[in-house]
Amino acid sequence: MKQIFVSIIGLFFILSSSYSQDKIYRNNGKIVEAKILEIGSDEIKYKEFHNLDGPIYVLETDRIKKVVFANGTVQKFQDNYKDPERYAGQLNKAIKLNFLSPLYGYTEFGFEKSTGVGKGYELSIGFIGLGKSETLEYNFNNTSPLQTVKRHQAGVFISGGYKFGKLPDFLIFGKTRMTHLMQGTYAKPILYFGHYTENQIVDKGNSTEEVGKQHVTFGALQIEVGHQWVFGDKFLLDLYEGIGYGIDNKKDTYSYYYSDPFANAAAFNYGNARLGKSPGFSYTFGIKFGMLIK
């Protein structure tokens, strides 16, 4: 009789263990009473506890805070997007071209390297003059028609900054969740420094002007924010804008006979633009296309 009683108790525990409920605690606050069937690296499979003969459900682990199993064991699901193993084998370097720069009178090339998930550095060099040259008009004297001359800018600037990126974006194609190490929203402290020469119109007074040459040295410290997309581990698109503090010695107008209070009010320095007098606010924006390399 005693053996039968022990057997019944043992069978009860076995059955109760088989049909005890697991609990899934979701990030949105909901608690799912379930029977966990499988836990993978990106998802779990389960059945609803009150419908064990029903369908199998799949839930991504990034939507789950933790699972409490029937035996009391707790498994937490941390955000593992920072795990480098997710991005193993991906290219982590790229060369870039500032797509709009030739329209503004220069051409900028860049190099970016990811040093880990959500971080990396970018270096650029800009060749001032390798692009469109603006046409300037001026009065040679009171009687002659307007004369024209090209700005003929020439110089170089360099920049360097370190990226602090938000966790990379994840795109969902069916059941496959894909992203790239160099994709996502970022903030980048960046330093610019450059020097160039260009033609400038000099006001001689008495409604006469002449062409002069000015030498400009500029620098800026900025914060640029942007978003970068990667396509097929081959190409990338980077949209950004930035604001900071810049300094230069550029004057938009020269005068031999008077001091123009607005001569230093703003300046376009190719690599960036100064807003207001120097030193003052500086601004950048751009669209960069790139190719990933080994």
Stockholm file with secondary structure:
# STOCKHOLM 1.0

chainA/1-294         MKQIFVSIIGLFFILSSSYSQDKIYRNNGKIVEAKILEIGSDEIKYKEFHNLDGPIYVLETDRIKKVVFANGTVQKFQDNYKDPERYAGQLNKAIKLNFLSPLYGYTEFGFEKSTGVGKGYELSIGFIGLGKSETLEYNFNNTSPLQTVKRHQAGVFISGGYKFGKLPDFLIFGKTRMTHLMQGTYAKPILYFGHYTENQIVDKGNSTEEVGKQHVTFGALQIEVGHQWVFGDKFLLDLYEGIGYGIDNKKDTYSYYYSDPFANAAAFNYGNARLGKSPGFSYTFGIKFGMLIK
#=GR chainA/1-294 SS CHHHHHHHHHHHHHHHHHTCCEEEEETTSCEEEEEEEEECSSEEEEEEGGGTTSCCEEEEGGGEEEEECTTSCEEECCCCTTCGGGGTTCCCEEEEEETTGGGGTEEEEEEEEEEETTEEEEEEEEEETSSCCCEEEEESSSSSCEEEEECCCEEEEEEEEEEEECSCCCEEETTEEECCTTCEEEEEEEEEEEEEEEEEEEEEETTEEEEEEEEEEEEEEEEEEEEEEEETTTEEEEEEEEEEEEEECCCSCEESSSCCTTTTSCEECSSCEEESSSSEEEEEEEEEEEEEEC
#=GC SS_cons         CHHHHHHHHHHHHHHHHHTCCEEEEETTSCEEEEEEEEECSSEEEEEEGGGTTSCCEEEEGGGEEEEECTTSCEEECCCCTTCGGGGTTCCCEEEEEETTGGGGTEEEEEEEEEEETTEEEEEEEEEETSSCCCEEEEESSSSSCEEEEECCCEEEEEEEEEEEECSCCCEEETTEEECCTTCEEEEEEEEEEEEEEEEEEEEEETTEEEEEEEEEEEEEEEEEEEEEEEETTTEEEEEEEEEEEEEECCCSCEESSSCCTTTTSCEECSSCEEESSSSEEEEEEEEEEEEEEC
//
